[in-house]
Structures are given as C-alpha cells and as structure tokens.
Amino acid sequence: MDNSIEIQAEQKKDTGFTLVELLIVIVILGILATVTVFAVRGITDQGQTSAC
C-alpha cells in the first residue's frame, strides 16, 4: 500500500506546470511587452520630430 502512494506522488510531480508558474510567466511577458511598446513609441516620436 505504501508503494502505490509513493508511485502516485511521483506521477503527480511530473504532470506539467502549476498555475502559479504560468501566471508568473504571463506577468513577465506582459511587463516585457509594455516596456517594448513604450520604447518603440519613444523611438517613433523622436523620428517624427527629427523629420519635421
């Protein structure tokens, strides 16, 4: 009986990502996307002012 519990515990460990891990990745990607958008906006604004 103890062996079946240990086998089930080992199988649960390798089932995939947890919800917390996925949320952390999504938050990091959102932060990177925001930084990228603001950086590109700044570059395009500088290009427009130098072109005028």
NUROPA-957527 format. One record per atom (N, C-alpha, C, CB): atom name; residue number from 1; x, y, z. Coordinates in steps of 0.02 Angstrom, whole numbers. Atoms other than C-alpha are relative to their C-alpha. Glycine has a CB too. Layout:
REC atomo num     px     py     pz
REC    CA NUM      X      Y      Z
...
! end
This chain:
REC atomo num     px     py     pz
REC     N   1     41    -60      0
REC    CA   1      0      0      0
REC     C   1     43     63      0
REC    CB   1    -47      0     60
REC     N   2    -44    -58     -1
REC    CA   2    141    120     37
REC     C   2     31     12    -69
REC    CB   2     55     -9     52
REC     N   3    -30     -8     66
REC    CA   3    216     86   -134
REC     C   3    -47     35    -48
REC    CB   3     20    -68    -28
REC     N   4     47    -33     45
REC    CA   4     58    139   -225
REC     C   4     -6     74     15
REC    CB   4    -69    -34      5
REC     N   5      2    -71    -18
REC    CA   5     54    303   -130
REC     C   5     62     36    -26
REC    CB   5     -7      9     77
REC     N   6    -62    -30     25
REC    CA   6    235    338   -174
REC     C   6      0      6    -75
REC    CB   6     60    -42     22
REC     N   7      3     -2     73
REC    CA   7    205    297   -357
REC     C   7    -47     57    -22
REC    CB   7    -25    -67    -29
REC     N   8     46    -54     18
REC    CA   8     55    415   -364
REC     C   8     31     68     14
REC    CB   8    -65     -8     40
REC     N   9    -32    -63    -16
REC    CA   9    155    553   -280
REC     C   9     53     18    -53
REC    CB   9     32     -3     69
REC     N  10    -51    -12     51
REC    CA  10    296    534   -407
REC     C  10    -33     18    -67
REC    CB  10     44    -62     -9
REC     N  11     34    -15     63
REC    CA  11    173    537   -553
REC     C  11    -29     70      1
REC    CB  11    -54    -51    -13
REC     N  12     30    -67     -5
REC    CA  12     91    698   -491
REC     C  12     53     54     -9
REC    CB  12    -35      8     66
REC     N  13    -52    -51      4
REC    CA  13    257    790   -485
REC     C  13     16     18    -72
REC    CB  13     63    -25     34
REC     N  14    -21    -11     69
REC    CA  14    288    774   -672
REC     C  14    -58      9    -48
REC    CB  14     43    -57    -23
REC     N  15     59     -6     43
REC    CA  15    116    816   -740
REC     C  15      1     63    -42
REC    CB  15    -62     -2     40
REC     N  16     -2    -61     38
REC    CA  16    156    992   -802
REC     C  16     14     60     43
REC    CB  16    -64     10    -38
REC     N  17    -12    -62    -36
REC    CA  17    165   1173   -749
REC     C  17    -57     13     48
REC    CB  17      8     58    -49
REC     N  18     52    -19    -47
REC    CA  18     72   1239   -599
REC     C  18    -30     67    -21
REC    CB  18     29      5     72
REC     N  19     33    -63     16
REC    CA  19    -47   1385   -607
REC     C  19     43     59     18
REC    CB  19    -68      4     36
REC     N  20    -43    -55    -22
REC    CA  20     73   1495   -511
REC     C  20     57     11    -50
REC    CB  20     29    -14     70
REC     N  21    -54     -6     49
REC    CA  21    214   1459   -634
REC     C  21    -25     33    -64
REC    CB  21     30    -68    -16
REC     N  22     28    -29     60
REC    CA  22    102   1501   -781
REC     C  22    -16     74      9
REC    CB  22    -62    -37    -22
REC     N  23     16    -70    -13
REC    CA  23     43   1663   -701
REC     C  23     63     42      3
REC    CB  23    -38      6     66
REC     N  24    -63    -38     -3
REC    CA  24    222   1717   -666
REC     C  24     26     12    -70
REC    CB  24     52    -39     42
REC     N  25    -23     -9     69
REC    CA  25    269   1688   -848
REC     C  25    -42     50    -37
REC    CB  25      0    -68    -37
REC     N  26     44    -47     33
REC    CA  26    117   1783   -909
REC     C  26     13     72     23
REC    CB  26    -73    -18     13
REC     N  27    -14    -67    -26
REC    CA  27    156   1931   -795
REC     C  27     66     26    -28
REC    CB  27      3     -2     77
REC     N  28    -65    -21     27
REC    CA  28    338   1935   -852
REC     C  28     -6     19    -74
REC    CB  28     53    -55      9
REC     N  29     10    -16     71
REC    CA  29    285   1930  -1035
REC     C  29    -38     66     -9
REC    CB  29    -37    -56    -35
REC     N  30     37    -63      3
REC    CA  30    161   2071  -1003
REC     C  30     45     60     14
REC    CB  30    -57     -1     49
REC     N  31    -46    -55    -17
REC    CA  31    296   2179   -923
REC     C  31     47     12    -58
REC    CB  31     40    -17     64
REC     N  32    -45     -8     57
REC    CA  32    415   2146  -1068
REC     C  32    -35     32    -59
REC    CB  32     30    -68    -20
REC     N  33     38    -29     55
REC    CA  33    280   2188  -1194
REC     C  33    -13     74     11
REC    CB  33    -67    -37     -9
REC     N  34     12    -70    -16
REC    CA  34    240   2351  -1105
REC     C  34     63     41    -10
REC    CB  34    -25      7     72
REC     N  35    -63    -35      8
REC    CA  35    422   2403  -1099
REC     C  35     17      8    -74
REC    CB  35     58    -37     37
REC     N  36    -14     -2     71
REC    CA  36    442   2361  -1283
REC     C  36    -44     51    -36
REC    CB  36     -9    -68    -32
REC     N  37     46    -47     32
REC    CA  37    289   2461  -1335
REC     C  37     20     71     15
REC    CB  37    -73    -13     23
REC     N  38    -20    -68    -17
REC    CA  38    345   2615  -1240
REC     C  38     67     19    -31
REC    CB  38      3      9     75
REC     N  39    -64    -14     32
REC    CA  39    521   2601  -1310
REC     C  39    -10     15    -74
REC    CB  39     48    -60      8
REC     N  40     13    -12     71
REC    CA  40    455   2590  -1489
REC     C  40    -36     66     -9
REC    CB  40    -41    -58    -30
REC     N  41     35    -65      6
REC    CA  41    338   2737  -1460
REC     C  41     49     57      8
REC    CB  41    -55      5     54
REC     N  42    -50    -53     -9
REC    CA  42    484   2841  -1398
REC     C  42     43      8    -61
REC    CB  42     43    -15     61
REC     N  43    -42     -3     60
REC    CA  43    588   2797  -1550
REC     C  43    -38     32    -58
REC    CB  43     25    -70    -20
REC     N  44     39    -29     55
REC    CA  44    447   2840  -1671
REC     C  44    -13     74     12
REC    CB  44    -66    -38     -8
REC     N  45      9    -71    -15
REC    CA  45    415   3005  -1582
REC     C  45     63     39    -16
REC    CB  45    -19     10     74
REC     N  46    -64    -33     16
REC    CA  46    599   3050  -1598
REC     C  46      9      5    -75
REC    CB  46     59    -37     33
REC     N  47     -6      0     72
REC    CA  47    595   3004  -1781
REC     C  47    -45     52    -32
REC    CB  47    -16    -68    -29
REC     N  48     46    -49     27
REC    CA  48    444   3114  -1814
REC     C  48     25     71     13
REC    CB  48    -70     -9     30
REC     N  49    -24    -67    -15
REC    CA  49    520   3265  -1727
REC     C  49     62     17    -40
REC    CB  49     14      7     75
REC     N  50    -60    -14     39
REC    CA  50    685   3248  -1820
REC     C  50    -17      6    -74
REC    CB  50     53    -55     11
REC     N  51     20     -4     70
REC    CA  51    594   3228  -1987
REC     C  51    -33     66    -15
REC    CB  51    -47    -58    -18
REC     N  52     36    -63     11
REC    CA  52    495   3389  -1965
REC     C  52     45     59     -1
REC    CB  52    -53     10     52
! end
